[in-house]
Amino acid sequence: MKNKALEYHSSFPKGKTKIVPTKPTETSYDLSLAYSPGVAFPCLEIEKNPEMVYEYTNKGNLVGIISNGTAVLGLGNIGAAAGKPVMEGKAVLFKKFAGIDVFDIEVNETDPEKFIQIVKSLEPTFGGINLEDIRAPECFHIERTLDAQMAIPVFHDDQHGTAIICTAALLNSLELTGKKAQDLKVVINGAGAAAISIAEMLTRIGVDHDKIFMLDSKGVITDKRTGLHESKIPFMRQTNAVTLEEIFPGTDLFIGVSVANVVTPNMIKSMAKDPIVFALANPDPEIPYPDAKAVREDLIMATGRSDYPNQVNNVLGFPFIFRGAIDVRAKIVNMEMKLAAAYALAALTKEPVPLEVAEAYGLEHIEFNKDYIIPKPLDARVLYSVAPAVAEAAVKSGVSQIGYPGREEYQAILANIMAHQREKLVGSAT
């Protein structure tokens, strides 16, 4: 795998992205329109009315993926340059799944205040900002500050992407088990960006905040702990349990955003009836899927892996969330928009799955059950479900800056965007 991956990235042209002109450049007249003297005319129009930047440039379909490389995947603080392959990879996903263009920007700056100023200064270029692979707790302050100071959506996917997909998966798990959100005992192993965002979203669908038990590297966050970061303080609990094993008995929902192999089969056995486990450490989950399923027939389980059912993959979220947000020029991605994405994913899962989606995964049939609680990443319908839901939530919550044409017309616009993209890809291949 290592050699194949290195060859994939180093073959000509190196990396995974390139810039392609979108207008004719075959004649000298074409070039005079593209650059001098013709380019002066749109410049002057934008000077008179800054909103015309969306008419005469690619700003309205351009997202900046910006990282300082302090928390890259499970690799940690490997630096901005070492994180660039990940940012390029994410750019590919934006383009493939939602037709969105991306510039990836890797910044050598770990000071949060300086990083904020760098990102803020880039606002004229982009229609939205995807913050990526920035360590906690700095990421919370960075996103909050940029949200308040910028008029384009800023979205830290490491926080919110996983939370949105988990929320969708939980909504469907509750339907399958008959459990009520407010009755759940929830254990979250991990207390970083994703964990905090997951907990917040779960409370928005009815989970009792006081029944969420969170663990960091030192164990259960209890009222006996001192020196906690402010992001962890709301999760201090009155309990004598210190370890993950001690807090596990009677748990209805376990969510792992931590490290591999910290959950044992006996711990799964100790869970409540019809347990739900989202073991999301990558590439190896908190407990191997076969080990967990072997001890509980009533278990619903999701992982971050594609070789087991119910893959919690952020690609089900960020391309379509940004698509809906930038198409109505949302100022921010608020909780209403995130919840709309989660509910749209949950609803789509219960619709009949096209045969071509099943075949893409080597299956003859896919239907809503314990092994299919969230859509498959290669299901093209996700775009037409999630992006409109997000756009409509932006309009309804008052953060959009332009009108929305209605769902049917917007879905036709999305189809045209993707058809145009396929034509361009075919043309470049030939």
N, C-alpha and C positions, 0 to 999 in steps of 0.2 A: 504493500500500500504506500509506504513512504516514497519509494523510488518512482512509482506511477504518479503520485501527487506532485513530486518535484518536477518531473518531466512535463506534466500538464501545465504547470505554472511557468516553466522556463522556455517552452517551445515558442517559436516565432508566431505572432508578435508577443513579447513577454508580458506577463500579467494577464488580467482577464477583461479589461475594458479598453475602449478607444473612443475618440471623438469622431463623429461622422457628420459632414455638412448636410443640412436639410433643404438647402436651396441650390438651384443650378449654379455651377461654377465652370462651365465649359468655354465660355467666350470672354473676351475682354469687357464686353458690356455687362455680363453677369458679375464680373469682379468689380466693376465700377458701382454696381448696385450694392454688392455685399460690403464693400469697403469704401474707399474714397473715389468720387465725391458723394455718392448716393447715401452713404450711411449717416451723413450729417442731418438729413431730414428727420429720421426717427429720433435722433438725439435731441433735436430742437423741440419736437413734439413732446417728448418726455420731460424736457426742462419746463415747458409750459404747464404740463399736467403730469405729475409723477405716476399717476395710475396707468398712463399709457405704456409704461414699461411692460405691463402684462400683455399689451397688444402687439408690441413690436420686438419683444425678446422672448427667450425661453424661460424667463423667471417663473411663470405660472405652472411649468411642468418640470421644475428643477429643484431637487432636494439635496442639501448638503449633509453628508454623513461625516461627522466630526468626532474625533477621538484623540485622547492624549496617551492612549496605550497603557493605562494604569490597571486595567482589569480585563484583559483580553481572553475571552472564552474561559476555559479552566486553567489557562496558562499563567495568569496573574499579571504582575507589573513588568511586562517585557519591553515596554517602550513604544513610542509612536511608530517608528519605522517598521518594527517587527509586527505591529498590528495591521499594517497596510494590506496584506493579503486578505484578511478578514473583511476590511472595509470594501475592497474591490469585490469580494464575493457577495457582500450585501447589496452592492450596486447592481450586480447581475440579477439578483432576486427582485429588486424594485422594478427593473426593466422588463424582466420576463413575465412577472405576474400582474403588473399594473401599468406597464407602459410609461413608467416615470424615469426621467433622466436623472443622473446623479453625478456630482463631483465628490470624490472622497478626499477629505482633508485631514491629515495627520499632524498634530500640533505638538511641538516640543515645549510643553508648558504644564507643569503640575500644580502651580499655584492657582487655586480656584478663582480668585479675583482677577488675575491676569487672563486666565482662560476665558472667563465671562466676557471681558472686554474684547478679546480676539473674536469670539463668536458673534457678539453683538455688532461688531464692525462689518461683518459679512452680510448683514441683512439686505443690502441692495441687490445682492446676487441671487438669492434663493427665495423660493416660494414656501419652503419649510426646512426645518433643521432636525435631523435625526442624530441625537447624541448617542454615542456608542462606546461601550467598553471603558467606562469611567468609574473608578472605584467608589465604593461607599466609605464614609458618609458624605464625601464632597459632592457626589452626584445629586443629592437631594437639594442642596443649596444652589448648585449651578442651575439646575432645571427651574427651580422656583424663581430665581432672580431673572433668568432669561425670559421666562413666561411673562413676568411683570413688565419687562423693559422692551420687548419686541412685539411687533404687530403681525408676525407670522408664527405658525404653530411650531413649537419646540417639543420634541417627544423623545424621552430617554427610553429606548426600547428594552434595555436590560431590566428596567423597573416594570414597565407597564405591559410589554408584550406578553411575557409569561403569565402575568396576572390575568389578562384578558382571556387567554386560551384556557387557563385553569378554571376561570369562572364559568365559561361556556361548558367545559367538561363537567363541572360540579352541577350545574343546572340540570343537565341530562342524567347525571348519576342519581340525583335526588328523585327525578321522575321514575327512574327504573327501580329504585329501592323503596320508594314511598316515604322516605325520611323527610323531615322538615328542617330547613336551614337553621332555624332558631334553636333546635334541639341538639345540634352537633357538638361533640367534643372534637376540637381541631388541634392537631400538633403540627407545627411547622419547624423543620430542622434547617437552620440557616436564618440569619438575621440581617442579611445584606439588602441590596436594593430591590431584588425580586421579591424577597420574603415580605418586606414591609409593604410593598405595593399589593401583593396578593392578599395580605391580611386586610388592607383597607377595602379592596374591592369585594371581598367576601362579606364584609359587614354591610355593604350596599345591597346585597341580595338577601339579607336577613340573618346572617350568621351573628350570634351573640359575641360581641367583642371580648367579653370577660371569659368566654369559653375557648379562646384561642391561646394556646400555650406555645411560646416561641423559644427556640434554643439557639445559642451562639456557640462558639468554640469552647466556652467554659461551662456549658450546660444550660439548664432551664433558667430563663430570666425570671427571677423571683424577687419578692420584696426585701430579701436579705442581701441582694447584690448592691454593690456601690460602684461609683465611677462609670456608670453606663452613659453612652452617648444619648442625646436627647431623643433620637429616633427610636430607641429601644424602651425608653421609660414607660410609654403607654402599655407595654406588654409585661410589666412586672406583675407577678401573680403570687397570691398567698398559697403556697404549697410546700410540702417537705420534699417533694421530688426534686432531684438534682440532675440525674442522668436521663438520657433518652429512654433507656430501658425502664426506668422507674415511672416515667410519665405516660408510657404507652398503653397500659391496660385500660380497656373501655373506650379507646379512641375510635371515633367514627370516620374521621378523615385525617390521613397523614399526607403531608406535602413535604417532599424533600428537595431543597435547593442548596445542597451541601456537597457531600463527598460520597464516594462509593462504599458500599458494604458496611454501613453502620447500623442496618436493621437486620435482625435475624428472623428465621422462620418462627421461632417461639414468640417473638414480639408480635408478629402478624397473627398468630393464634390467639393472643391476648386481646385483640381488638374486639369491638362490639359486633353485633350481628350485621351482616351485609356491609362489610368495611369497604372503604374507598381509599386507594393508595395512589398518589401521584409521585412517583420516585423519579426525579428529573435531573439528577446528576448525570453529566455526560463525560465520556462515552459510556461509563459504567454506572448504573443507578445505585441508589442506596441499598437496594436488595435486588438480586437478579430476578427478572420476570418469572422464569420457570420455578424458582425456589418459592416465591410468594404464592403463585397459583397452585402449587403442589399441596399447600397446607390449608387453603381456604377455597372451597368451591364457590362460596358466595361472594368472593372478592371481585370488585371492579378495580382494574389497575391501568394506569397510564405511565409511560416513560417518555424520555426524550429521544428514544431510538426509533429508527424507521423499520427495524426488523421484527418489531412486536406491535400488537394492536394499540390503538389510541396514542399515537405520537403527538405529544405536546410540542409543537413546532411554531416558533414565532413568525414563520413565513405565512401562517394563517391570519396574521394580524397586520403587521406594519405596512406592507405594500398597499393594502386596501384602506387602512385607516388614513394614511397620507393621501391616497387618491381622493377619498371623500372630503378630506379637510382642505386640500389645496384647490379643489374644484369649486368650492364655495368661498375660498379665501378666508378660512377660519383664522381668527386671531390666535387661538390656542387649541390644544386638544384637551377638552375638559372631561370630567367624570361622566357626564351625560353621553358624550361621544364614545368613551371607552365601554360603558355599559351597553350602548346600542350595538357595538361590535360584538360583544359577548353574546347578547341575546340573538343577534342575527346568525352567528355561528351555531348556537344551540338549535335554533329553528331549522336551519338548513340540514342539519344532521338527520332530521326526521322526515325529510323529503326523499322520494325515490332516487336512488343513485344511478346515474347513467352507466350503461354497460362498459363504455370505454374507460371510465374511472376504475371500475373493478379490474378490468383487464390490465390496466397500467400497474396494478399491484399483484398481478398473478392470481386473481380471484375470479370466480364465476359470478358471485353475487355479493352485494353489501347491503345490509339493512340495519336499522337502529336497534342496537342491543348492547350488552356489556362489553363487547369487543369493538363497538363502533359508537363512541359517545361524542366524537368531534369529527368534522370533515377531514378528508384526506388532503394533504398539501397540493396534490396535482389536480384537484377538482376545480375546473375553470369557473364553476358557478359561484365560488366564494367571492370573486370580484363583484359580481352583479347582486350579491346579497349584502355584503359588508359595506362596500363603498357608499351605496345609497343610504343605508341605515346611519352611517356616520355623518354624511352630508345633511341628512334630515335632522339629526340631533343637533348639529351645529346651528342650523337655521332656527330650530325651535328654542334653543337655549340662548339665542341672541349673540352668538360669537362669529357668525358669518358676515362677510362684507360685500357679497354680491348675491343676487337672487338664485333660486333653485328651480329648475325647469319642471320638476315633478318626476316621480320615479320612472315611469315608462320612457319618457324622453331622455332622462339621464342614462338609463340603461342602454338606450340606442347610441348615445354619445360614447359610452364605454366600449360598446361593441365596435364602433368605428375606430376608436383609438387602438384597440387590439388588432383589428384587421389591417390598419395602416402599418402597425409594427411588423406583422407577419409578412406583408408585402416587401418591406424594407429588408427584412432578414433574408427572404428568398432572393431578392435582387442582389444583395451583397454576396450570397453564396454562389451565385452563377457568374 
